Amino acid sequence: MRTFQGYRVLHSNILGPGKGGIRYHPDVDRHEVMSLAALMTWKCALVNLPYGGAKGGVACNTKELSEGELRRITRRFVVELGDDIGPHTDIPAPDMYTNELTMAWVYDTYQALHPGENNRAVVTGKPIELGGSLGRREATARGCLFVVQRFLERMQIGALPSLDGARVVVQGFGNVGAISAQLFREVGARIVGVSDSTGGIVDDQVLDIEAVLAHKAAHGTVVGTPGTRTVSNEDLLSTQCDILIPAALGAAINAGNADLIRTKLVVEAANEPVTPEAEEILEAKGIYVLPDILVNSGGVSVSYFEWVQNLANERWELSRVNLQLSGMMSAAVDRVVDRWQELNRSAMQDSSEPVNFRTAALVSAIDLVARVTLQRGVWP
């Protein structure tokens, strides 16, 4: 018998039921889960979803556990949570080192404890056959693409009018990073560097992403892909590019390496990949940072679509999912850019410090939660 520590935090239910992923990682602890739950509150508010923020996790190493062991851990976790999760209470989703199979186990366990009800909406990110939504697997990466496209339409970033021909580096070649590389390449961007936990690879002209994916599938790493130059993860971050997408762990860009970053735009596909100290350094260098609560909100947005489909017993076509996701991401970018311009006009009038896009995004999100809190009043 082994004991694993699990956590589930509901930060807010002002806008609706809790929403947030479940991650399996050896370093998961209460403080991390609390922080990420708060981040989900602001993310859902920014995209205008009827959700509050939540997060969960189990401290375990999936690389050392069998599928059967992971299934038993998941089932026990759901049993212990009991009615603290539910279709109208708190709705989990996949996160780091969990996937649609993990969510199938969550659903099946909850269904066994609540027979005779429509329980598919208790969890999102499920397999398609169990009520998952088309487009959910690539939703975070596709949302990232839509955010960057709309941002470049609204803002003049040096000689970067669009993604066509833009040099892009992706740090982290998991689900979000690998799919982002594919999607950005499809619209004309040049992916010149990628990395995973073992190291990075660079091609000064352009990487063959299909070859990188094939090498990763065959060897478990991107390192060694024919025709590429191997670099360390630190060196990858300092590669000259137009857009840098950190899509791995938090604090990847910190006070120790921020001064080495050579890009025009940092796009936070991961959660909290840029530390506050690093962001100050990047700002001083004239590098814009698009914050995580905006960039990676495509995942929770399509999770919302899945939840709506489950409650209505519907199945949407992929074209409908992507069209609605595009509109939602564009509207969120517009809210952030508009608020950024408004706050900086006020800052100029008051001779105060300029405001960055993270602050503008947080102000927009907190403003909505505050207004709804006042409208609802205090119970009883």
Buried (B, 14 or more C-beta within 10 A) or exposed (E): EEEBEBBBBBBBBBBBBBBBBBBBBEEBEEEBBBBBBBBBBBBBBBBBBEBBBBBBBBBBEBEEBEEEBBBBBBBBBBEEBEEBBBBEBBBBBBBBBBBBBBBBBBBBBBBEEBEEEBBBBBBBBBBEEBBBBBBBBBBBBBBBBBBBBBBBEBBEBEEBEEBEEBBBBBBBBBBBBBBBBBBBBEEEBBBBBBBBEBBBBBBEEEBBBEBBBEBBEEEEBBBBBEEBEBBEBEBBBBBBBBBBBBBBBBBBBBBEBBEEBBBBBBBBBBBBBBBEEBBEBBBEEEBBBBBBBBBBBBBBBBBBBBBBBBEEEEEBEEEEBBEBBBEBBBEBBBBBBEBBBBBBEEEEEEEEEEBBBBBBBBBBBBEBBEEEEEEEEEEE
